[in-house]
Amino acid sequence: MKKRAFVFILALTSLSVLIWFIGELLIGIFINSYWVSLGWAIFCLVACCAYSLWKCPREPIDDDEEQDDDEEDT
């Protein structure tokens, strides 16, 4: 795993936990409902996973491997 991907994962996890925690505090102060809190936690988890899949740094595909695969097919 490259350093860039590792930093991305750590930053995204830290930010997600911070947003989740602030939301839980606000829900506890103003709404105080188990179901809203559960919905908020599920929403935060799904949003974090979706953003991670969308913006995750990917390793570039080597052109040499791609050319070797094409030559084997013929």
matplotlib code that plots the C-alpha trace (Angstrom):
import matplotlib.pyplot as plt

x = [0.0, 1.4, 1.8, -0.9, -3.5, -2.6, -2.9, -6.2, -7.7, -6.5, -7.8, -11.2, -11.6, -10.7, -13.1, -15.9, -15.6, -15.5, -18.7, -20.4, -19.5, -20.7, -24.0, -24.4, -23.9, -26.5, -29.0, -28.5, -29.1, -32.0, -33.8, -32.7, -34.1, -32.5, -33.8, -32.5, -29.1, -29.1, -30.1, -27.3, -24.7, -25.8, -25.9, -22.3, -21.0, -22.6, -21.5, -17.9, -17.8, -19.3, -16.9, -14.0, -14.9, -15.4, -12.3, -9.8, -6.4, -5.8, -2.5, -1.9, -2.0, 1.3, 1.3, 3.8, 1.4, -1.5, 0.5, 1.6, -2.1, -3.0, -0.2, -1.3, -4.9, -3.7]
y = [0.0, 3.4, 6.2, 8.3, 5.6, 5.1, 8.9, 9.0, 6.2, 7.7, 11.2, 9.8, 7.7, 10.5, 12.9, 10.3, 9.7, 13.4, 14.0, 11.0, 12.1, 15.7, 14.3, 12.0, 14.9, 17.0, 14.1, 13.4, 17.1, 18.0, 14.8, 12.0, 9.1, 5.7, 5.2, 8.6, 7.8, 4.4, 5.9, 8.5, 5.8, 3.8, 6.9, 7.8, 4.3, 4.1, 7.6, 6.9, 3.7, 5.3, 8.3, 5.9, 3.9, 7.0, 8.9, 6.2, 6.7, 3.8, 2.4, 3.0, 0.0, -0.8, -0.6, -3.5, -5.9, -4.8, -5.4, -8.8, -9.8, -8.6, -10.6, -13.8, -13.4, -13.5]
z = [0.0, -1.0, 1.5, -0.4, 0.0, 3.7, 4.4, 2.6, 4.7, 7.9, 7.0, 5.8, 9.0, 11.3, 9.5, 9.5, 13.2, 14.0, 11.9, 13.4, 17.0, 16.5, 15.0, 17.9, 20.4, 18.5, 18.3, 22.1, 23.0, 20.7, 19.6, 22.1, 20.0, 19.6, 16.0, 14.8, 16.3, 14.6, 11.3, 11.6, 12.3, 9.3, 7.1, 8.2, 7.5, 4.1, 3.1, 4.2, 2.2, -0.9, -0.7, -0.2, -3.3, -5.3, -4.4, -3.3, -4.9, -7.3, -8.4, -12.2, -14.5, -16.0, -19.8, -20.1, -18.4, -20.6, -23.8, -22.6, -22.1, -25.5, -27.2, -25.4, -26.7, -30.4]

ax = plt.figure().add_subplot(projection="3d")
ax.plot(x, y, z, "-o")
ax.set_aspect("equal")
plt.show()
